[in-house]
Amino acid sequence: MKRPLQPSAPTAGPLFAVAAVTLIAATYGLARLGYGLFLPAFSASFELTPAVGGLLSSGASVIYCVSAGLGFVYAPRRPRLMTILAGTTAALGSAGIAAAPSTGFFAAAVLLAGMGAGFASPALVELVQRNTKPIHAAKRQSVVNSGTGFGVVAAGLLALMLGSSWRLAWALIAVIAVAGMLGVLRADVSRRHSTKGADDDAGRRERSGSRQRGLGLGELKWPLTAAFLYGVGCAAVWVYGRTLLEDQGGMPVALSAGAWIALGAGGAAAVLTAPWLARHSVRFTWPVTVLATAAATAAMVLAPGSTALAFAAAALFGLAYTAATSVLIIWATATASSSAAGTSALFISLILGQAAGAALTGALIEASGFGLAFAVAAAACGVSAAGVIARIKPRNTEDELRPSRATP
């Protein structure tokens, strides 16, 4: 059987990584997560009650799962098409928000903009695999995934500088999404090596050995559970963090937005963890990042009126969350037969967990206050970490769940 020639495998240059980070920043940090930061400005311009605003946020999560499901099916074979859909939906949705003449039009644009993130992750996971030597793949996956943090920083800065001119801000977001998409498509060198790409696919199937046929999702049972529990735990900060700082801590809006910029900066700094994530096993990196998320969640609720503690907790949360999602990508790559489909499945589980966590946290806040609600969220993260330690045996960690090395 013909073996793939690894030295001839196409390798994209730095432009590919920069463009991929830009696309993740645009689809996740801006088009998807930017909605919450601009919600006060949106509410002043449209008929958005808190209930309607919450329903839109939930709807965006459902739409994300739909687009991620499409990525699950098509990204392993058509990653460039999924990249086009990621950039196009994020750009058109953002442009629609910028030009929205009515509440109904605005709501439809928000949902369309949220689709981009679901397409982007599986598409870029597959393209990174195709454009990177195996020994560097785990590191580059983590670098690209850090784009979420850069996007959150950009969203926070836009909210502070252009809060009243939010239409201009969202027009700029549309431009960034298009630029990231075009950059990825242009820098993708795998498209010029279709024959070698086919050989590489055959090699990956050959190396899968005893893995089950198809996408290998049966082996993702525990990763899916861990991702869902983590989503339940991290929802408290994502959904109610700013409310905690403003209502309980008495922070002005500008200062709480600053905390979210710190959160984004922490997420962007996760790029520095890429070598560490590539060197260590999932059995070690998942508990560390998830427990760091739990610590940040607990720290934020302990003294919401302390600016220094709130900013530090937000930065730690952003760093830990982004690193943990990078671990999910590495986990999918090491476990599922298709890294793109596996990533889609884990991210869908994560988002569903966040949706469940948002509802649970909201109910607990109403019943018992922020303290208990955030404590339960931190505990959910702890259960996710403990479950992985208990279920993954060290000997498996040394082979199957270690980031990819060079092919022998």
QUIVENTA-V295880 format. One record per helix or strand of 3 or more residues. SS is the DSSP state (~ for helix, > for strand). FROM is the first residue (numbers start at 0). LEN is the number of residues. Records with the same first field share a line. If there is no record, write none. Layout:
# QUIVENTA-V295880
SS=FROM-LEN / FROM-LEN
This chain:
# QUIVENTA-V295880
~=5-3 / 13-19 / 33-12 / 49-25 / 78-21 / 102-29 / 133-12 / 146-16 / 165-22 / 189-3 / 193-14 / 216-32 / 252-27 / 281-21 / 306-29 / 338-30 / 369-22 / 393-6
